[in-house]
Amino acid sequence: MEYIVGIDLCRDFTQLCIYNNENNSVDSVALSSDRQSARVKTAITYSAGSKDFMVYSPLHDAKPDCQVIGNLYDIAVSGETVTIGEEEFTSERLLARFFRRLFFCINREIEAHDIKGVAVTVKNLDLQLKKHLEEGLMYYGIPLEKIRICDHIESFMYYVVMQNKDIWINDVGLFDFDEDGFKYFVLHFGRKQQPMSIVAEHSDFSDTVKYSMLSEEDDIRIKYAFESVCGIMLHKQNISAIYATGDGFDGSWADEILKKISSGRRIFKGQNLYVKAAAYVAHLVFDGGCENYLIIGEDDLKSSIALRVTSNREQIELPFGKVGQKYYEAGGSCEIILDNTNEIDFMIRNALKKDSFCAIMTLDALPVRRNKTNRVEVQVKFPSRDVAVVTVKDSGFGEIRKTDYRIWEQVINL
Protein backbone atom coordinates (compact mmCIF):
# COMPACT_ATOMS: atom_id res chain seq x y z
CA MET A 1 0.00 0.00 0.00
CA GLU A 2 1.22 3.47 -0.86
CA TYR A 3 0.83 6.31 1.60
CA ILE A 4 0.97 10.10 1.50
CA VAL A 5 2.84 11.98 4.21
CA GLY A 6 2.72 15.52 5.56
CA ILE A 7 5.47 16.80 7.88
CA ASP A 8 5.55 20.07 9.80
CA LEU A 9 9.22 20.74 10.57
CA CYS A 10 9.69 23.58 13.05
CA ARG A 11 12.75 24.74 14.95
CA ASP A 12 11.47 23.32 18.25
CA PHE A 13 9.23 20.41 17.29
CA THR A 14 8.10 18.20 14.41
CA GLN A 15 4.70 16.68 13.65
CA LEU A 16 3.67 14.08 11.07
CA CYS A 17 0.36 13.12 9.42
CA ILE A 18 -0.75 10.67 6.77
CA TYR A 19 -3.55 11.23 4.29
CA ASN A 20 -6.29 8.59 4.41
CA ASN A 21 -7.67 8.07 0.91
CA GLU A 22 -10.47 5.82 2.16
CA ASN A 23 -12.32 8.58 3.99
CA ASN A 24 -10.44 11.66 2.64
CA SER A 25 -9.16 12.56 6.11
CA VAL A 26 -5.84 13.27 7.74
CA ASP A 27 -4.59 11.10 10.59
CA SER A 28 -1.90 12.11 13.08
CA VAL A 29 0.96 9.70 13.77
CA ALA A 30 2.31 9.17 17.28
CA LEU A 31 6.00 10.03 17.25
CA SER A 32 7.06 9.72 20.90
CA SER A 33 8.50 6.46 22.19
CA ASP A 34 5.45 5.92 24.41
CA ARG A 35 3.13 6.67 21.45
CA GLN A 36 1.29 9.30 23.50
CA SER A 37 2.38 12.43 21.67
CA ALA A 38 1.98 13.46 18.02
CA ARG A 39 4.85 15.94 18.25
CA VAL A 40 8.50 15.44 19.08
CA LYS A 41 11.44 17.74 19.49
CA THR A 42 13.21 18.47 16.21
CA ALA A 43 16.26 16.58 17.33
CA ILE A 44 17.89 13.20 16.94
CA THR A 45 19.91 11.07 19.34
CA TYR A 46 22.95 8.98 18.52
CA SER A 47 23.60 5.98 20.76
CA ALA A 48 27.27 5.06 20.99
CA GLY A 49 26.29 1.66 22.34
CA SER A 50 24.06 0.59 19.45
CA LYS A 51 25.77 2.92 16.96
CA ASP A 52 22.34 3.94 15.69
CA PHE A 53 20.08 6.99 15.70
CA MET A 54 16.81 7.39 17.60
CA VAL A 55 13.98 9.90 17.76
CA TYR A 56 14.84 12.19 20.65
CA SER A 57 13.45 11.49 24.11
CA PRO A 58 14.11 13.57 27.29
CA LEU A 59 15.46 10.36 28.83
CA HIS A 60 18.43 10.55 26.44
CA ASP A 61 19.76 13.68 28.15
CA ALA A 62 20.77 11.68 31.21
CA LYS A 63 22.44 8.81 29.34
CA PRO A 64 26.23 9.18 28.98
CA ASP A 65 26.39 7.08 25.81
CA CYS A 66 23.81 9.27 24.04
CA GLN A 67 24.72 12.30 21.94
CA VAL A 68 21.74 14.59 21.32
CA ILE A 69 21.79 16.74 18.18
CA GLY A 70 19.25 19.34 19.25
CA ASN A 71 19.80 21.99 16.58
CA LEU A 72 18.62 19.85 13.67
CA TYR A 73 16.51 22.63 12.15
CA ASP A 74 19.45 25.05 12.16
CA ILE A 75 21.60 22.35 10.53
CA ALA A 76 18.94 22.00 7.83
CA VAL A 77 19.04 25.76 7.26
CA SER A 78 22.84 26.11 7.17
CA GLY A 79 23.79 22.76 5.64
CA GLU A 80 26.68 22.43 8.08
CA THR A 81 28.61 19.22 8.78
CA VAL A 82 28.40 17.73 12.29
CA THR A 83 30.85 15.40 14.03
CA ILE A 84 29.12 12.52 15.80
CA GLY A 85 31.38 10.10 17.61
CA GLU A 86 34.39 9.99 15.33
CA GLU A 87 32.46 10.40 12.10
CA GLU A 88 31.42 13.50 10.19
CA PHE A 89 27.83 13.75 9.01
CA THR A 90 26.69 16.14 6.30
CA SER A 91 23.31 17.79 6.75
CA GLU A 92 21.64 15.50 4.20
CA ARG A 93 22.95 12.35 5.94
CA LEU A 94 21.76 13.60 9.33
CA LEU A 95 18.36 14.65 7.99
CA ALA A 96 18.03 11.27 6.26
CA ARG A 97 18.50 9.57 9.65
CA PHE A 98 15.84 11.81 11.15
CA PHE A 99 13.36 11.14 8.35
CA ARG A 100 14.07 7.39 8.61
CA ARG A 101 13.00 7.41 12.26
CA LEU A 102 9.87 9.42 11.42
CA PHE A 103 8.81 7.00 8.70
CA PHE A 104 9.48 4.09 11.06
CA CYS A 105 6.73 5.55 13.27
CA ILE A 106 4.32 5.31 10.32
CA ASN A 107 5.25 1.72 9.58
CA ARG A 108 4.52 0.64 13.13
CA GLU A 109 1.04 2.19 12.86
CA ILE A 110 -0.07 0.96 9.43
CA GLU A 111 0.95 -1.61 6.86
CA ALA A 112 2.62 0.48 4.19
CA HIS A 113 5.18 -0.54 1.62
CA ASP A 114 5.85 2.57 -0.45
CA ILE A 115 5.64 6.34 -0.21
CA LYS A 116 3.52 7.97 -2.88
CA GLY A 117 4.50 11.49 -1.92
CA VAL A 118 5.88 13.62 0.92
CA ALA A 119 5.20 17.28 1.64
CA VAL A 120 7.30 19.10 4.21
CA THR A 121 6.16 22.48 5.45
CA VAL A 122 8.37 24.97 7.31
CA LYS A 123 7.75 28.41 8.75
CA ASN A 124 10.11 30.34 6.47
CA LEU A 125 11.39 28.80 3.27
CA ASP A 126 14.36 29.80 1.17
CA LEU A 127 16.35 28.09 -1.58
CA GLN A 128 19.03 26.76 0.77
CA LEU A 129 16.60 25.17 3.22
CA LYS A 130 14.56 23.72 0.36
CA LYS A 131 17.69 22.22 -1.18
CA HIS A 132 18.90 20.65 2.08
CA LEU A 133 15.51 19.12 2.91
CA GLU A 134 15.23 17.66 -0.58
CA GLU A 135 18.73 16.25 -0.30
CA GLY A 136 17.92 14.69 3.07
CA LEU A 137 14.79 13.00 1.75
CA MET A 138 16.58 11.82 -1.39
CA TYR A 139 19.48 10.46 0.67
CA TYR A 140 16.88 8.48 2.62
CA GLY A 141 15.65 7.07 -0.69
CA ILE A 142 12.69 9.18 -1.80
CA PRO A 143 13.03 10.43 -5.41
CA LEU A 144 12.74 14.17 -6.03
CA GLU A 145 9.49 13.77 -8.02
CA LYS A 146 7.82 12.49 -4.84
CA ILE A 147 8.90 15.47 -2.72
CA ARG A 148 7.22 18.85 -2.20
CA ILE A 149 8.66 21.52 0.12
CA CYS A 150 6.53 24.57 0.99
CA ASP A 151 6.12 27.20 3.67
CA HIS A 152 3.38 27.33 6.28
CA ILE A 153 1.18 29.81 4.47
CA GLU A 154 1.28 27.99 1.14
CA SER A 155 0.30 24.76 2.90
CA PHE A 156 -2.49 26.60 4.73
CA MET A 157 -3.90 27.73 1.38
CA TYR A 158 -4.14 24.10 0.23
CA TYR A 159 -5.69 23.20 3.58
CA VAL A 160 -8.48 25.74 3.24
CA VAL A 161 -9.64 24.61 -0.21
CA MET A 162 -9.91 21.05 1.11
CA GLN A 163 -12.48 22.16 3.67
CA ASN A 164 -16.23 22.55 3.13
CA LYS A 165 -16.92 25.45 0.77
CA ASP A 166 -18.92 27.35 3.39
CA ILE A 167 -15.58 27.82 5.20
CA TRP A 168 -14.12 29.80 2.29
CA ILE A 169 -17.27 31.28 0.75
CA ASN A 170 -15.61 34.64 1.54
CA ASP A 171 -12.05 35.54 2.51
CA VAL A 172 -10.31 33.51 5.22
CA GLY A 173 -8.16 34.92 8.02
CA LEU A 174 -5.30 33.39 10.01
CA PHE A 175 -3.66 34.59 13.23
CA ASP A 176 -0.19 33.09 13.73
CA PHE A 177 1.40 33.82 17.11
CA ASP A 178 4.63 32.40 18.48
CA GLU A 179 7.97 33.51 19.84
CA ASP A 180 8.93 34.89 16.40
CA GLY A 181 6.02 37.33 16.36
CA PHE A 182 2.34 37.93 15.71
CA LYS A 183 1.12 37.97 12.11
CA TYR A 184 -2.28 38.14 10.47
CA PHE A 185 -2.82 36.56 7.05
CA VAL A 186 -5.84 36.88 4.78
CA LEU A 187 -6.63 34.69 1.78
CA HIS A 188 -8.46 36.14 -1.23
CA PHE A 189 -10.11 33.86 -3.77
CA GLY A 190 -10.46 34.62 -7.49
CA ARG A 191 -13.44 32.31 -8.01
CA LYS A 192 -14.25 33.56 -11.50
CA GLN A 193 -10.81 32.58 -12.79
CA GLN A 194 -9.72 29.24 -14.18
CA PRO A 195 -7.77 27.92 -12.44
CA MET A 196 -9.05 29.66 -9.32
CA SER A 197 -6.43 31.96 -7.85
CA ILE A 198 -5.75 32.15 -4.12
CA VAL A 199 -3.65 35.05 -2.87
CA ALA A 200 -2.17 35.46 0.61
CA GLU A 201 -1.40 38.84 2.12
CA HIS A 202 -0.08 39.49 5.60
CA SER A 203 0.25 42.19 8.22
CA ASP A 204 2.81 42.10 11.03
CA PHE A 205 1.60 43.10 14.50
CA SER A 206 4.58 41.81 16.49
CA ASP A 207 5.08 45.24 18.04
CA THR A 208 1.45 45.30 19.20
CA VAL A 209 0.84 41.75 20.42
CA LYS A 210 4.13 40.77 22.06
CA TYR A 211 5.09 37.25 23.09
CA SER A 212 6.53 38.64 26.34
CA MET A 213 3.01 39.69 27.38
CA LEU A 214 2.15 36.02 27.90
CA SER A 215 4.48 35.88 30.92
CA GLU A 216 2.79 38.81 32.64
CA GLU A 217 0.80 38.01 35.77
CA ASP A 218 -2.28 39.69 34.35
CA ASP A 219 -3.51 39.01 30.79
CA ILE A 220 -5.35 42.33 30.44
CA ARG A 221 -2.68 43.91 28.20
CA ILE A 222 -2.41 41.04 25.72
CA LYS A 223 -6.21 40.73 25.52
CA TYR A 224 -6.52 44.45 24.79
CA ALA A 225 -3.76 44.30 22.15
CA PHE A 226 -5.29 41.26 20.43
CA GLU A 227 -8.77 42.78 20.42
CA SER A 228 -7.36 45.99 18.90
CA VAL A 229 -5.75 44.00 16.06
CA CYS A 230 -9.03 42.18 15.46
CA GLY A 231 -10.84 45.50 15.25
CA ILE A 232 -8.33 46.85 12.72
CA MET A 233 -8.17 43.81 10.44
CA LEU A 234 -11.76 42.56 10.55
CA HIS A 235 -13.74 45.80 10.44
CA LYS A 236 -16.15 45.67 7.47
CA GLN A 237 -14.27 42.72 5.99
CA ASN A 238 -16.04 39.71 4.47
CA ILE A 239 -14.26 36.99 6.42
CA SER A 240 -16.11 33.67 6.61
CA ALA A 241 -13.59 31.79 8.77
CA ILE A 242 -10.70 32.60 11.09
CA TYR A 243 -7.93 30.27 12.25
CA ALA A 244 -5.64 30.84 15.23
CA THR A 245 -2.45 28.82 15.62
CA GLY A 246 0.99 28.96 17.22
CA ASP A 247 2.04 28.31 20.80
CA GLY A 248 1.15 31.89 21.64
CA PHE A 249 -2.47 30.76 21.58
CA ASP A 250 -1.89 27.98 24.11
CA GLY A 251 -4.22 28.35 27.06
CA SER A 252 -7.54 30.16 27.11
CA TRP A 253 -6.55 33.84 27.22
CA ALA A 254 -7.77 34.47 23.62
CA ASP A 255 -10.95 32.39 23.74
CA GLU A 256 -13.23 35.21 24.85
CA ILE A 257 -12.06 37.50 22.05
CA LEU A 258 -12.32 34.74 19.44
CA LYS A 259 -15.88 34.17 20.58
CA LYS A 260 -16.62 37.89 20.15
CA ILE A 261 -15.46 37.91 16.53
CA SER A 262 -17.27 34.66 15.68
CA SER A 263 -20.54 36.30 14.67
CA GLY A 264 -21.18 35.12 11.10
CA ARG A 265 -17.79 33.39 11.04
CA ARG A 266 -16.34 29.97 11.80
CA ILE A 267 -13.50 30.00 14.33
CA PHE A 268 -10.78 27.34 14.66
CA LYS A 269 -7.89 27.18 17.13
CA GLY A 270 -5.24 24.48 17.35
CA GLN A 271 -1.58 23.50 17.09
CA ASN A 272 -1.74 20.88 14.34
CA LEU A 273 -2.96 23.12 11.52
CA TYR A 274 0.21 23.13 9.42
CA VAL A 275 0.95 19.41 9.63
CA LYS A 276 -2.58 18.65 8.42
CA ALA A 277 -2.08 21.26 5.73
CA ALA A 278 1.12 19.52 4.61
CA ALA A 279 -0.79 16.25 4.22
CA TYR A 280 -3.38 18.02 2.03
CA VAL A 281 -0.57 19.53 -0.06
CA ALA A 282 0.85 16.05 -0.65
CA HIS A 283 -2.63 14.73 -1.51
CA LEU A 284 -3.41 17.45 -4.05
CA VAL A 285 0.08 17.31 -5.61
CA PHE A 286 0.54 13.55 -5.81
CA ASP A 287 -3.06 12.31 -6.06
CA GLY A 288 -4.05 15.17 -8.38
CA GLY A 289 -6.12 18.31 -7.98
CA CYS A 290 -3.56 21.06 -7.43
CA GLU A 291 -3.92 22.07 -11.09
CA ASN A 292 -7.36 23.46 -10.20
CA TYR A 293 -5.81 26.18 -8.05
CA LEU A 294 -3.30 28.95 -8.68
CA ILE A 295 -1.64 29.32 -5.29
CA ILE A 296 -0.03 32.73 -4.77
CA GLY A 297 1.64 32.77 -1.35
CA GLU A 298 3.30 35.70 0.33
CA ASP A 299 6.57 34.98 -1.51
CA ASP A 300 4.94 34.26 -4.89
CA LEU A 301 4.69 36.61 -7.86
CA LYS A 302 1.23 38.08 -8.44
CA SER A 303 2.26 39.32 -11.89
CA SER A 304 4.20 37.82 -14.77
CA ILE A 305 6.91 39.73 -16.58
CA ALA A 306 8.28 38.99 -20.05
CA LEU A 307 10.62 40.71 -22.50
CA ARG A 308 9.11 41.38 -25.94
CA VAL A 309 11.48 40.49 -28.76
CA THR A 310 11.31 39.61 -32.46
CA SER A 311 12.48 36.21 -33.64
CA ASN A 312 12.17 34.98 -37.24
CA ARG A 313 9.97 38.00 -38.01
CA GLU A 314 7.52 37.03 -35.24
CA GLN A 315 7.07 38.87 -31.97
CA ILE A 316 7.54 36.58 -28.99
CA GLU A 317 7.91 37.01 -25.23
CA LEU A 318 10.81 35.76 -23.12
CA PRO A 319 9.49 35.10 -19.59
CA PHE A 320 11.49 36.18 -16.54
CA GLY A 321 8.82 35.54 -13.91
CA LYS A 322 5.55 33.62 -13.86
CA VAL A 323 2.51 34.09 -11.63
CA GLY A 324 2.76 31.81 -8.60
CA GLN A 325 6.54 31.43 -8.91
CA LYS A 326 8.66 32.15 -5.83
CA TYR A 327 10.21 35.56 -6.34
CA TYR A 328 13.63 34.28 -5.24
CA GLU A 329 13.47 31.54 -7.87
CA ALA A 330 12.39 33.89 -10.67
CA GLY A 331 14.53 36.10 -12.88
CA GLY A 332 17.28 35.39 -15.37
CA SER A 333 19.30 36.96 -18.16
CA CYS A 334 19.64 36.93 -21.93
CA GLU A 335 21.39 38.77 -24.73
CA ILE A 336 19.46 40.62 -27.41
CA ILE A 337 20.35 42.70 -30.45
CA LEU A 338 18.63 46.07 -30.84
CA ASP A 339 17.50 47.03 -34.34
CA ASN A 340 17.07 50.74 -34.97
CA THR A 341 15.94 51.44 -31.38
CA ASN A 342 17.32 52.17 -27.92
CA GLU A 343 14.23 50.91 -26.08
CA ILE A 344 13.27 47.50 -24.68
CA ASP A 345 9.73 46.53 -23.73
CA PHE A 346 8.44 44.37 -20.89
CA MET A 347 4.89 43.02 -20.69
CA ILE A 348 3.45 42.87 -17.15
CA ARG A 349 0.28 40.84 -16.52
CA ASN A 350 -1.49 40.79 -13.16
CA ALA A 351 -3.27 37.51 -12.36
CA LEU A 352 -5.85 39.08 -10.04
CA LYS A 353 -6.76 42.27 -11.83
CA LYS A 354 -6.63 40.54 -15.22
CA ASP A 355 -4.95 43.60 -16.70
CA SER A 356 -1.61 44.16 -18.39
CA PHE A 357 0.71 47.02 -19.23
CA CYS A 358 3.91 47.59 -21.13
CA ALA A 359 6.94 48.92 -19.24
CA ILE A 360 9.36 50.66 -21.61
CA MET A 361 13.01 51.04 -20.67
CA THR A 362 15.00 53.64 -22.58
CA LEU A 363 18.75 53.14 -22.87
CA ASP A 364 19.87 56.76 -22.80
CA ALA A 365 23.17 57.62 -24.53
CA LEU A 366 23.14 54.37 -26.50
CA PRO A 367 23.44 55.30 -30.16
CA VAL A 368 20.63 54.03 -32.39
CA ARG A 369 22.35 51.95 -35.07
CA ARG A 370 20.60 50.57 -38.14
CA ASN A 371 22.94 47.68 -38.80
CA LYS A 372 21.98 45.63 -35.73
CA THR A 373 25.29 46.13 -33.96
CA ASN A 374 23.85 47.10 -30.58
CA ARG A 375 24.04 43.98 -28.44
CA VAL A 376 23.06 44.18 -24.77
CA GLU A 377 22.69 41.78 -21.87
CA VAL A 378 19.35 42.01 -20.03
CA GLN A 379 19.16 40.75 -16.46
CA VAL A 380 16.02 40.68 -14.26
CA LYS A 381 16.05 40.12 -10.49
CA PHE A 382 13.26 40.21 -7.92
CA PRO A 383 14.11 41.66 -4.48
CA SER A 384 10.46 41.04 -3.51
CA ARG A 385 7.32 39.70 -5.14
CA ASP A 386 6.14 43.23 -5.99
CA VAL A 387 9.32 44.62 -7.55
CA ALA A 388 11.51 43.66 -10.51
CA VAL A 389 14.94 45.23 -11.03
CA VAL A 390 16.11 45.29 -14.65
CA THR A 391 19.82 45.74 -15.39
CA VAL A 392 21.06 46.20 -18.97
CA LYS A 393 24.74 46.06 -19.92
CA ASP A 394 26.28 47.08 -23.22
CA SER A 395 27.98 43.95 -24.63
CA GLY A 396 29.52 45.54 -27.69
CA PHE A 397 29.66 43.58 -30.96
CA GLY A 398 32.99 41.81 -31.22
CA GLU A 399 35.55 43.58 -33.40
CA ILE A 400 32.84 45.63 -35.13
CA ARG A 401 31.99 47.66 -32.04
CA LYS A 402 33.75 47.55 -28.69
CA THR A 403 31.66 47.84 -25.55
CA ASP A 404 31.70 51.14 -23.73
CA TYR A 405 30.71 49.38 -20.46
CA ARG A 406 27.53 51.37 -19.98
CA ILE A 407 24.99 49.99 -17.50
CA TRP A 408 21.34 50.96 -17.19
CA GLU A 409 19.00 50.01 -14.37
CA GLN A 410 15.27 50.40 -13.88
CA VAL A 411 12.86 49.36 -11.14
CA ILE A 412 9.46 48.06 -12.24
CA ASN A 413 6.62 47.86 -9.74
CA LEU A 414 4.53 44.81 -10.53
Secondary structure by P-SEA (a helix, b strand, c coil): cbbbbbbbccccbbbbbbbbccccbbbbbbccccccccccccbbbbbcccccccccccccccccccccccaaaaaaaabbbbbcccccccaaaaaaaaaaaaaaaaaaccccccccbbbbbcccccaaaaaaaaaaaaaaccccccbbbbcaaaaaaaaaaaccccccccbbbbbbbcccbbbbbbbbbccccccbbbbbbbbbccccccccccccccaaaaaaaaaaaaaaccccccccbbbbbccccccccaaaaaaaacccbbbbbccaaaaaaaaaaaaaacccccccccccccccccbbbbbbbbcccbbbbbbccccccccccccccbbbbbccccbbbbbbbbccccbbbbbbbbbccccccccccbbbbbbbbbccccbbbbbbbbccccccccccbbbbbbbbcc
